[in-house]
Amino acid sequence: MNSIVLYTNGNQECERARMLLEKLNSQIQEYKLNNHFTQRAFVSEFGEGAEYPQVSIGYKHIGGLKDTLHYFQENNLL
């Protein structure tokens, strides 16, 4: 599997996403709000309505937790 980038703000869904990715033995690069980026940069990158977490796999932006679950199911990775 390609490297995975996880943008988090520390909420419960972010923790669930990280735990899921770790269980899949994925290499995760985690970026945390106010440590690695600002809210303004997050909105600029993902849009006004984007929620946390945001996941990218390789060079492909997947989306939030639900989008990530659908991606893994569609690709038989779960």
Secondary structure, 3 states (H helix, E strand, C coil): CCCEEEEECCCHHHHHHHHHHHHCCCCEEEEEECCCECHHHHHHHHCCCCCCCEEEECCEEEECHHHHHHHHHHCCCC
